[in-house]
Amino acid sequence: MSRTAVVAGVGPGLGASLARTFAREGCRVALLARTESYIVDLAAELDDTAGAGLAVPTDLADSDDIAAAFDRIREAFGPVDVLVNHASAAPWKGVEAVSAAEFDRALAVGPRAALHCSQAAVDDMQAGDGGTIIFTGATTSVRGREDAIGFSAAKFACRGMAESMARELGPDGIHVAHVVLDGQILPPDREVAAPEDYLDPDAIAESYWHLVEQDRAAWTLELDLRPHVEAF
């Protein structure tokens, strides 16, 4: 059965890999991001797969923009079945250097955007046969990092949201999962000396798809992904 999936926060790298993987599996994939030119090209690429793509230019820090985006998605593709809260924006600054505006934006693009996107998606999922909401986390979701106070605050918040939502929405048939990406992701635009030390974005995307396909009898709440066994 074809699903409608929303990836909130799409750029080169993991966001694009998620979109391609979901479309390859037959999903109609809505791409939310501020950079219109990139998502328009990616959506056209997805139209040549088993699924389809829809570019929806969106400022994820703006709740009205998010509401309008979901209205457009429903008009084009129908109710939302899968949501990936993937957006983040934070300066790599410590407690004395970060400005109030920078800190507020980290929260606005991270947990607040995830809240508004989730609220919009949950309405569709509760009216239908359930669905899946996935949060993209990071090492800083579970361990603070020096000079990353805004990013850490945002990622810790998203992890808490995922855990609360999983308990609240599970009885409605909505699978909420949080993915800890504990390591650097292989960059799409440059070569690295030791690629085995990086997480492969395509492999990560396959793990996200597994969460979507999981049987309700054994849902994953948190998935921890690391590059190789030595990372443990």
Backbone torsions as a table, in degrees:
resi	resn	phi	psi	omega
1	MET	NA	130.7	-179.2
2	SER	-70.2	137.3	178.9
3	ARG	-113.6	155.2	169.7
4	THR	-100.0	120.8	-178.5
5	ALA	-118.0	142.5	177.0
6	VAL	-118.2	125.3	171.9
7	VAL	-107.5	108.3	-176.6
8	ALA	-92.8	101.4	-176.3
9	GLY	107.7	84.1	-174.6
10	VAL	-119.4	130.6	173.5
11	GLY	-152.1	179.4	176.1
12	PRO	-58.5	143.0	-178.6
13	GLY	109.1	-134.4	-173.3
14	LEU	-64.6	-40.7	179.5
15	GLY	-56.0	-45.0	178.4
16	ALA	-66.6	-39.7	178.6
17	SER	-63.0	-40.3	177.0
18	LEU	-61.3	-46.5	-179.2
19	ALA	-61.4	-45.1	-178.7
20	ARG	-65.2	-42.2	-179.6
21	THR	-64.4	-46.7	-179.0
22	PHE	-63.7	-41.3	179.2
23	ALA	-66.2	-39.2	178.1
24	ARG	-60.8	-30.2	178.2
25	GLU	-84.7	4.7	174.7
26	GLY	99.7	6.2	-179.3
27	CYS	-77.7	147.9	165.1
28	ARG	-86.3	116.7	-168.5
29	VAL	-112.1	120.9	174.7
30	ALA	-94.7	131.0	-175.6
31	LEU	-108.9	116.4	-179.7
32	LEU	-108.1	122.9	177.6
33	ALA	-169.6	164.3	178.9
34	ARG	-80.7	-28.2	-175.6
35	THR	-83.1	95.9	-172.6
36	GLU	-64.4	-42.7	-174.7
37	SER	-59.7	-39.4	-178.1
38	TYR	-68.1	-48.2	-175.5
39	ILE	-72.0	-26.5	175.1
40	VAL	-64.6	-45.4	179.1
41	ASP	-64.8	-41.0	-179.7
42	LEU	-67.0	-40.2	178.9
43	ALA	-61.5	-39.4	177.5
44	ALA	-63.5	-38.1	176.6
45	GLU	-62.7	-41.1	-178.0
46	LEU	-67.4	-25.8	179.2
47	ASP	-66.2	-16.0	178.6
48	ASP	-94.1	13.1	179.0
49	THR	-109.3	-169.7	176.0
50	ALA	-68.9	-17.1	179.9
51	GLY	-107.6	-143.8	-179.8
52	ALA	-157.3	160.6	179.9
53	GLY	-123.8	152.7	176.6
54	LEU	-142.3	117.5	177.0
55	ALA	-85.0	124.0	-179.9
56	VAL	-126.9	88.9	179.0
57	PRO	-56.9	124.7	-171.8
58	THR	-146.4	133.6	168.4
59	ASP	-90.1	104.2	-174.1
60	LEU	-70.8	-8.7	174.0
61	ALA	-85.1	-1.4	-176.4
62	ASP	-115.5	113.0	-176.5
63	SER	-64.5	-34.3	177.8
64	ASP	-66.7	-38.1	177.6
65	ASP	-63.4	-40.5	178.5
66	ILE	-64.0	-44.9	179.5
67	ALA	-60.5	-42.5	178.9
68	ALA	-65.5	-37.1	179.2
69	ALA	-62.4	-44.8	-179.2
70	PHE	-68.5	-32.8	174.4
71	ASP	-62.3	-41.9	179.9
72	ARG	-66.8	-38.9	179.2
73	ILE	-63.1	-45.9	-179.8
74	ARG	-62.4	-39.5	179.8
75	GLU	-63.8	-38.1	-176.9
76	ALA	-85.2	-41.1	-169.8
77	PHE	-119.8	-14.5	-175.5
78	GLY	95.3	-168.5	-176.0
79	PRO	-61.2	151.9	-177.8
80	VAL	-85.0	131.9	178.3
81	ASP	-107.0	-29.7	-175.6
82	VAL	-136.4	133.8	175.2
83	LEU	-129.0	130.8	171.3
84	VAL	-113.1	112.6	175.1
85	ASN	-84.0	97.1	-168.2
86	HIS	-115.9	-6.7	-171.4
87	ALA	-79.3	147.1	171.7
88	SER	-156.1	153.0	177.3
89	ALA	-158.4	113.2	-178.1
90	ALA	-157.1	143.0	176.2
91	PRO	-80.0	150.7	175.7
92	TRP	-88.5	77.9	-177.8
93	LYS	-135.1	153.7	178.8
94	GLY	-90.2	-173.9	-170.8
95	VAL	-64.0	-33.5	-178.5
96	GLU	-84.7	-24.1	-175.4
97	ALA	-92.7	-28.1	-174.7
98	VAL	-70.2	140.5	177.0
99	SER	-91.4	162.3	178.2
100	ALA	-61.8	-38.7	-179.8
101	ALA	-65.3	-40.8	179.0
102	GLU	-65.6	-41.7	179.4
103	PHE	-65.9	-43.6	179.6
104	ASP	-62.2	-38.7	-180.0
105	ARG	-67.2	-36.6	176.9
106	ALA	-58.7	-41.7	179.2
107	LEU	-73.1	-35.1	-178.1
108	ALA	-68.2	-43.4	-177.9
109	VAL	-80.9	-24.4	179.7
110	GLY	-90.4	-98.7	-172.6
111	PRO	-66.1	-35.4	-178.7
112	ARG	-69.3	-42.4	176.3
113	ALA	-62.7	-39.8	178.0
114	ALA	-62.0	-37.5	177.5
115	LEU	-62.2	-50.6	-176.7
116	HIS	-66.3	-40.4	177.1
117	CYS	-64.6	-42.0	-179.3
118	SER	-65.7	-41.5	178.6
119	GLN	-59.6	-41.9	179.9
120	ALA	-67.1	-41.6	-177.8
121	ALA	-72.1	-37.7	-176.6
122	VAL	-61.3	-36.9	177.6
123	ASP	-55.5	-44.1	179.6
124	ASP	-68.5	-43.1	-175.8
125	MET	-66.7	-39.1	179.2
126	GLN	-69.0	-31.7	179.3
127	ALA	-77.5	-17.7	-179.4
128	GLY	-108.9	-135.5	-175.8
129	ASP	-107.4	35.6	-179.7
130	GLY	88.2	-162.1	-178.7
131	GLY	172.1	-165.5	-176.7
132	THR	-136.9	133.4	173.7
133	ILE	-124.5	125.0	-178.3
134	ILE	-121.1	133.0	175.0
135	PHE	-103.9	131.4	173.6
136	THR	-86.4	115.4	177.7
137	GLY	-106.5	-173.0	-176.9
138	ALA	-149.8	176.6	175.2
139	THR	-52.4	-38.1	-178.3
140	THR	-74.7	-0.3	171.3
141	SER	-72.3	-23.7	-174.9
142	VAL	-123.5	-17.7	179.3
143	ARG	-138.6	124.2	177.9
144	GLY	-62.0	156.7	-177.7
145	ARG	-132.8	138.4	177.7
146	GLU	-60.1	139.7	177.4
147	ASP	60.5	36.1	177.0
148	ALA	-147.3	41.5	-170.1
149	ILE	-65.5	-38.1	178.6
150	GLY	-68.3	-44.4	179.3
151	PHE	-63.7	-44.3	-179.9
152	SER	-62.3	-45.0	-179.8
153	ALA	-60.4	-43.6	-178.8
154	ALA	-66.1	-43.6	-177.4
155	LYS	-71.7	-37.9	174.4
156	PHE	-60.3	-41.8	-179.4
157	ALA	-62.6	-43.9	-179.6
158	CYS	-64.2	-36.5	177.9
159	ARG	-64.0	-43.3	177.4
160	GLY	-63.4	-40.0	177.3
161	MET	-60.5	-44.9	-179.0
162	ALA	-60.7	-43.5	-179.3
163	GLU	-65.4	-41.8	179.0
164	SER	-66.4	-44.8	-179.1
165	MET	-65.3	-36.0	179.5
166	ALA	-59.6	-42.0	-179.6
167	ARG	-73.7	-35.1	-179.0
168	GLU	-73.8	-41.4	-169.8
169	LEU	-99.5	-14.0	179.1
170	GLY	-53.0	-45.9	179.7
171	PRO	-61.0	-19.4	177.9
172	ASP	-89.9	6.3	179.7
173	GLY	81.2	20.5	179.7
174	ILE	-107.3	116.8	-179.6
175	HIS	-86.8	117.2	176.8
176	VAL	-111.5	125.6	-177.7
177	ALA	-134.0	150.5	177.2
178	HIS	-120.0	131.2	-178.4
179	VAL	-111.2	119.5	175.8
180	VAL	-90.0	112.1	174.9
181	LEU	-92.3	92.5	-172.1
182	ASP	-92.2	73.0	-178.9
183	GLY	155.9	170.1	179.1
184	GLN	-78.5	147.1	178.7
185	ILE	-94.1	137.6	-179.9
186	LEU	-56.7	122.0	-176.8
187	PRO	-71.1	145.0	-177.2
188	PRO	-83.0	-13.5	-168.4
189	ASP	-117.1	8.9	178.7
190	ARG	-157.5	154.8	177.0
191	GLU	-86.2	149.7	178.2
192	VAL	-121.6	156.6	-175.0
193	ALA	-67.2	-37.1	-176.5
194	ALA	-132.8	80.3	-176.7
195	PRO	-59.6	-24.5	179.7
196	GLU	-67.5	-14.3	178.3
197	ASP	-86.4	1.3	-177.4
198	TYR	-115.9	154.5	171.1
199	LEU	-76.6	133.0	178.4
200	ASP	-82.9	121.6	-177.3
201	PRO	-61.1	-33.4	178.3
202	ASP	-68.7	-37.5	177.0
203	ALA	-67.8	-38.7	176.0
204	ILE	-60.2	-45.3	-178.3
205	ALA	-60.5	-36.9	176.8
206	GLU	-63.2	-36.9	177.8
207	SER	-66.9	-37.4	175.9
208	TYR	-62.6	-42.8	-179.9
209	TRP	-63.8	-36.0	176.1
210	HIS	-59.5	-39.2	177.5
211	LEU	-62.4	-39.5	178.6
212	VAL	-63.6	-37.3	-174.3
213	GLU	-88.6	-5.7	-175.5
214	GLN	-59.0	143.3	174.8
215	ASP	-69.9	142.9	-177.5
216	ARG	-63.8	-18.1	-179.2
217	ALA	-72.0	-15.3	-177.1
218	ALA	-151.9	73.8	180.0
219	TRP	-84.0	143.4	173.9
220	THR	-87.3	131.0	174.3
221	LEU	-88.2	-46.1	179.8
222	GLU	-135.1	131.6	179.2
223	LEU	-116.1	126.6	-178.7
224	ASP	-107.8	115.9	-179.0
225	LEU	-112.0	129.8	-179.6
226	ARG	-134.4	156.7	-173.0
227	PRO	-63.6	-43.7	-176.7
228	HIS	-158.7	171.6	-170.4
229	VAL	-62.2	-28.5	-178.8
230	GLU	-66.2	-18.5	-180.0
231	ALA	-68.2	-17.4	179.6
232	PHE	-78.3	NA	NA
